[in-house]
Amino acid sequence: MIIDLDDLSTSETYFAMTQAIIPRPIAWVLSENGAGDYNLAPFSYFNAVCSDPPLIMISLGKKPDGTPKDTRVNIEARGSFVVHIAGVEQIQPLNASSATLPAGESEITHLGLELAEFPGFRLPRLAECRLAMACELYEVMELGPVPQALVFGRLTHLYIEDGVAEQDSKGRLKIHADRLNPLGRLGAREYFAGGEIITLPRPA
């Protein structure tokens, strides 16, 4: 089968891409609303892009009515946000947090989620997530006719639950993926849960 993307509509292209580029990590993003409470939303067009400076990228579309998503509005207005890596056991609240709520209404409150202090950072983190990344806005780029917003965040702090990470034999940070048990994104309504971890030596 050969698919020519020039023959597809934007929605058909999105549907094809989200099934072809798999599995994708999910950024579960906490940002600050104007009233001082918090927005929470998942994004799977997300990855690391640079180590110096330490940058991640999240791609944000728009709401069905064409207005910018609250996450983008909040990040551009206040500059700070927290990216969580959800575990498989958080699939239900993560999925529920993708629903469109009225602007300024907090998914944290709506879903009854707990927050915890993020030492060294002004925003809190989700208490139940085993890994969280404190980010400061680095740059926003726009691509395409919609346009799609690429939000680059500079990592300032990592929170890792005790027992998930340790030092390896070379003194480097080792995060145990099996203990983190991260949730991944596939296409349509599908998610990816775990799987076999294969360890291979790096070629010389």
Salt bridges, closest charged atoms under 4 A:
GLU32 OE1 - ARG122 NH1 2.77
ASP70 OD1 - LYS63 NZ 2.92
GLU76 OE1 - ARG72 NE 3.16
GLU89 OE2 - ARG130 NH1 2.63
GLU105 OE2 - HIS110 ND1 3.84
GLU142 OE2 - ARG72 NH2 2.67
GLU166 OE2 - HIS176 NE2 2.95
ASP168 OD2 - ARG172 NE 3.08
